Structures are given as C-alpha cells and as structure tokens.
Amino acid sequence: MDAPHSPALDISDEAFDALVEEAFDEIPAPLLENIDNLIFVVEDEPEDGSDMLGYYEGTALTEREAYGYGQLPDRIVLFKGPLTRLCGDEDELYDEIVVTLVHELGHYHGIEEDRLHELGWG
C-alpha cells in the first residue's frame, strides 16, 4: 500500500507502538486464528524509499508446508513514516494502522490484492 507525501504527524515511537497494539483489538478474529511463525515489526521507512504503508514477507498459509526447525518467521512490517504522513490525527492513524494490518494479514492468509480491495481493506 502506498501513501501520498505530506508532513508527518508528530507521534513518539512509544505512542505509535501503543496504537499498533491497540489496533489488534479491531482485527477480525478469523485473521488472527492459526497464526504460526509470524512476527509484527514497525520500521521507520521502506528501504526502497517508497510510501508503502506495510508489507507481508513470507509464504502465505495457502501455499506453505510445515515449517522446519530453525526456519525464520514470516513478517508483517508497518512503516511509521508513510503512515504518519498519510494521517492528519491519531484517530485517522489508528484507523489506517487497522486497515494496513488487516490488509497484510489478508496476504498472510493467501488473499490476493484485488480481493482485499473488493473487501474494503485495500
């Protein structure tokens, strides 16, 4: 997901992390079921310099076989910079964090990009 350039909302890392933690309460329960070997990470900016809000890195549940010993976890990454530049206040930021988490969890569950947009999680 990409965001337009604008001034960033001024929020501390701690307050941003608290919003992310709180956002998990809004995620539909089926998306949180069967989570296996998945971590959630907040980074400041995408390495490619884009305005991507987040991404899922790994193998979707629909395509994976059993994990083996020592295998690295899949990751869902949220990017604080693009998210705070997209939003005008903390309520809007919270809502966008929820949408981004649901979007990336959708990818984890094997839901394609077009379908996520159809469902309103684009």
N, C-alpha and C positions, 0 to 999 in steps of 0.2 A: 504494500500500500504506500502511496506517495502523498506528500503534503506540500502545499504551496509555501513559498518563502515569506516570512513576516517576522517581526520582533518576537523573541521567545518570552513566554510567561515566566515571571520570576518565581521559582519554586525550588526549595532546597532538595538535595538528593534524598534526605530522610523523609520529607513530606511527599515526594514523588513515589518513593518506595511504599509508603503507607497507603497511598491511593491505589497502587497496584495490588497490594494485599487485600484491601477492601473490595476491589473490583471482582475478586474471585467469588464473592457472595452473589454477584449478579449473573454469573455464568450458568447457563442451563446444565442441570445435573448430568444429563447423558454425555455431555462433552468432558466431564471430569471423571466419569467411570472408566475403568480399565486402563488408566494411565500407568504406563510401565516404562521405566528408564527414560524419563523426560524431565528436563530442568528448565526453569524460567530464569532469564537473565535480563538485566537492564544495562544497556550501554549508552554512552552519550550520543554518538553519531555513527551512521553506517560507514564502513571503510571505503565504499565507492563514492562517497560524497553526495549521494542521492538524498532525497527527502523521504525515504522509506520509513514507515512507522514501526514496522516489525517484520519478522520473518520466522518461518519454521525451517529448521535444518535437521534432516533425518530421513527416515523411511516411514511412510505412512503405515498405520496399523493394517490397512487393507493390503499392503504389499510386503509386509515383513514376515520373516520366520522368527523362531525363538532366538532371543539374544544369547550370546555365548559369554562365558566368563571373561571379564576384563574389557568388554565392549563399551565404548564411550556412549553416554546417553545422548538422545536426541535433545535439541534445544529449541526453545521459543525465546526470541530476543525482542525486546521492546527498546525503541530508541527515544531517549528522553528529549534530545534536541528537536527533532522533527515534530514530535507530539506537542511539545510546549510552544513551538512556533505556529502550529495549526490552531491552537485553542486560545480563546480570549480570557477565560477564567477557569478556576479549579473545577467547577461543576462540569463545564464542557470538556475539560481534560479528563476527568473521571469517566465521562460517557465514552470518550474516544479510546481510552485505555480498555474499557469493557469491550467495545466493538473490535479493537485490534486483537485482544486476547481470544475472543470467540472466533475471529477470522483465522488466526493461526492454529488454534485448537481444531478448527474445521479441517485445515490441511493435515494436521496430525492424524485425524480420523479418516483421511482419504477423500475429503470433499474438494472438488475442483473449484477453481477461481470463479468461473461463470456461475456455478450453482450457489456459491457463497454470496455473490452479488444479488442473485434472484431472491435469496432468503433475507436480504437486507443487512448482511454482515460484510459488505464489501469495502 
